[in-house]
Protein backbone atom coordinates (compact mmCIF):
# COMPACT_ATOMS: atom_id res chain seq x y z
CA UNK A 1 0.00 0.00 0.00
CA UNK A 2 1.35 3.43 -0.77
CA UNK A 3 1.75 6.12 1.89
CA UNK A 4 -0.87 8.45 0.41
CA UNK A 5 -3.59 5.77 0.44
CA UNK A 6 -2.67 4.63 3.96
CA UNK A 7 -2.98 8.23 5.20
CA UNK A 8 -6.36 8.59 3.45
CA UNK A 9 -7.63 5.43 5.14
CA UNK A 10 -6.28 6.55 8.52
CA UNK A 11 -8.02 9.95 8.25
CA UNK A 12 -11.32 8.56 6.95
CA UNK A 13 -14.30 8.10 9.28
CA UNK A 14 -15.25 5.00 7.23
CA UNK A 15 -13.74 1.63 8.05
CA UNK A 16 -11.65 0.21 5.21
CA UNK A 17 -11.03 -3.49 4.69
CA UNK A 18 -7.25 -3.62 5.24
CA UNK A 19 -5.20 -6.66 6.16
CA UNK A 20 -1.65 -7.33 7.35
CA UNK A 21 -0.52 -10.82 6.35
CA UNK A 22 -4.17 -11.84 6.02
CA UNK A 23 -5.24 -10.44 9.41
CA UNK A 24 -7.85 -7.63 9.38
CA UNK A 25 -6.31 -4.52 10.94
CA UNK A 26 -7.07 -0.90 11.82
CA UNK A 27 -4.50 1.76 10.87
CA UNK A 28 -3.82 3.97 13.92
CA UNK A 29 -1.22 6.23 12.27
CA UNK A 30 1.14 6.44 9.31
CA UNK A 31 4.80 7.50 9.59
CA UNK A 32 6.99 9.19 6.99
CA UNK A 33 9.35 6.18 6.96
CA UNK A 34 6.80 3.99 5.10
CA UNK A 35 5.54 2.29 8.25
CA UNK A 36 2.19 2.34 10.01
CA UNK A 37 1.08 1.75 13.57
CA UNK A 38 -1.76 -0.77 13.43
CA UNK A 39 -3.74 -3.16 15.59
CA UNK A 40 -5.70 -6.29 14.69
CA UNK A 41 -9.47 -5.71 14.79
CA UNK A 42 -9.83 -8.67 17.15
CA UNK A 43 -7.08 -7.38 19.50
CA UNK A 44 -7.36 -3.60 19.98
CA UNK A 45 -4.57 -3.55 22.60
CA UNK A 46 -2.02 -5.30 20.35
CA UNK A 47 -0.36 -2.31 18.63
CA UNK A 48 2.35 -3.00 16.05
CA UNK A 49 4.55 -1.06 13.66
CA UNK A 50 4.50 -2.62 10.20
CA UNK A 51 5.76 -1.81 6.72
CA UNK A 52 3.21 -0.19 4.42
CA UNK A 53 4.21 -2.71 1.76
CA UNK A 54 2.79 -5.49 3.97
CA UNK A 55 -0.69 -3.90 4.05
CA UNK A 56 -3.38 -4.87 1.55
CA UNK A 57 -6.72 -3.18 0.92
CA UNK A 58 -9.53 -5.40 -0.35
CA UNK A 59 -11.64 -4.01 -3.18
CA UNK A 60 -14.87 -2.36 -2.06
C-alpha positions, -999 to +999 in steps of 0.1 A: +000+000+000+013+034-008+017+061+019-009+084+004-036+058+004-027+046+040-030+082+052-064+086+035-076+054+051-063+066+085-080+099+083-113+086+070-143+081+093-152+050+072-137+016+081-116+002+052-110-035+047-073-036+052-052-067+062-017-073+073-005-108+063-042-118+060-052-104+094-079-076+094-063-045+109-071-009+118-045+018+109-038+040+139-012+062+123+011+064+093+048+075+096+070+092+070+093+062+070+068+040+051+055+023+082+022+023+100+011+018+136-018-008+134-037-032+156-057-063+147-095-057+148-098-087+171-071-074+195-074-036+200-046-035+226-020-053+203-004-023+186+024-030+160+045-011+137+045-026+102+058-018+067+032-002+044+042-027+018+028-055+040-007-039+041-034-049+015-067-032+009-095-054-003-116-040-032-149-024-021 
